[in-house]
Amino acid sequence: MFDRFTEGARRAVVKAGILALDAGRSALDADLMLLGVAEARPFSLSSFTASAADVRARVDVGDPRSLLATFGIDLDAVHRRTRTGLDAPGLWSLRRSRVRPLRVTLYGPLGEIPLAMHARKVIEVARWRPGPVTGERLLWGLLADHANGAATILRDAGVNLSELVREARIPTRRTA
């Protein structure tokens, strides 16, 4: 499924998967997909004014850094030593189950994690039109589903959503 993704869009999805694995989540959800997009920035949209720190403050990533610091362990140093190069998008794949077609899983050297319903919808919307899947398309997928909370997170982070939708050329009407 990654065959049509641009390098930046792949990097955003892989970043979201790594965040979900680090947080110990059972599935990759849309909130971490938004955080992955905010950290990877696979586009150059001036109206996407939310920083990765703004989004991270609104998403529960279950950061164990403070607990490990009490034992004298620097988690960032451990990640630098053990994960060098393992976040390269070329090492990861996104596949749909043949037995359960609604199940999409992200596979990589750090593990595998299924996509939750809202994250799967982000990918489906991004892949809906022909052509490459870009960061703007991932953003379209995030904003298309009003139930996933991405719009609320961005609005709370100070993003003007109507300007973002206009600049990213996200369709606002159904074109069935």
Residue pairs with C-beta under 8 A, 6 or more apart in sequence:
1 93
1 94
1 95
1 96
1 104
1 123
1 127
2 10
2 13
2 89
2 92
2 93
2 94
4 127
4 131
4 132
4 133
5 13
5 94
5 132
5 133
6 42
6 132
6 133
6 134
6 135
7 42
7 89
8 40
8 41
8 42
8 43
8 134
8 135
9 42
9 126
9 132
9 133
9 134
9 135
9 137
9 138
10 89
10 92
11 40
11 42
11 89
12 33
12 36
12 37
12 39
12 40
12 42
12 135
12 138
13 33
13 36
13 89
13 92
13 94
13 106
13 123
13 138
14 36
14 87
14 89
14 92
14 106
14 108
15 35
15 36
15 39
15 40
15 87
16 28
16 32
16 33
16 35
16 36
16 37
16 119
17 28
17 36
17 92
17 106
17 108
17 113
18 87
18 108
18 110
19 32
19 35
19 36
19 61
20 27
20 28
20 29
20 32
20 113
21 110
21 111
21 113
22 61
22 62
23 32
23 60
23 61
23 62
24 62
25 32
25 62
25 113
26 114
27 113
27 114
27 115
27 116
27 119
28 106
28 113
28 114
28 115
28 116
28 119
29 116
29 118
29 119
29 148
30 116
30 118
30 119
30 121
30 122
30 142
30 145
30 148
30 149
30 150
31 59
31 60
31 148
31 149
31 150
31 153
32 59
32 61
32 119
33 119
33 122
33 138
33 142
33 150
34 55
34 59
34 142
34 150
34 153
34 154
35 52
35 55
35 56
35 59
35 61
37 135
37 138
37 139
37 142
38 48
38 50
38 51
38 52
38 54
38 55
38 56
39 52
39 55
40 135
41 48
41 135
42 134
42 135
42 138
43 134
43 135
43 136
43 139
43 168
45 136
45 139
45 164
45 167
45 168
46 167
47 159
47 160
47 163
47 164
47 166
47 167
47 168
48 139
48 159
48 164
49 157
49 158
49 159
49 160
50 153
50 154
50 157
50 158
50 159
51 157
54 157
54 158
55 153
55 154
55 157
58 153
58 156
58 157
59 153
64 75
65 75
65 76
68 74
68 75
69 75
83 110
85 91
86 108
86 109
86 110
87 110
91 108
91 109
92 106
92 107
92 108
92 109
93 106
93 107
93 108
94 104
94 105
94 106
94 107
94 123
95 104
95 105
95 107
96 103
96 104
97 103
97 104
97 105
102 120
103 114
104 114
104 115
104 120
104 123
105 112
105 113
105 114
105 115
106 112
106 113
106 114
106 115
115 123
118 145
118 147
118 148
121 141
121 144
121 145
121 148
122 138
122 141
122 142
122 144
122 145
122 148
123 141
124 141
125 137
125 140
125 141
125 144
125 145
126 133
126 137
126 138
126 140
126 141
127 133
127 137
129 137
136 168
136 169
136 170
139 164
139 168
139 170
140 168
140 170
140 171
142 148
142 150
142 151
143 150
143 151
143 154
143 161
143 164
143 165
143 170
144 170
151 161
154 161
154 164
155 161
164 170
165 172
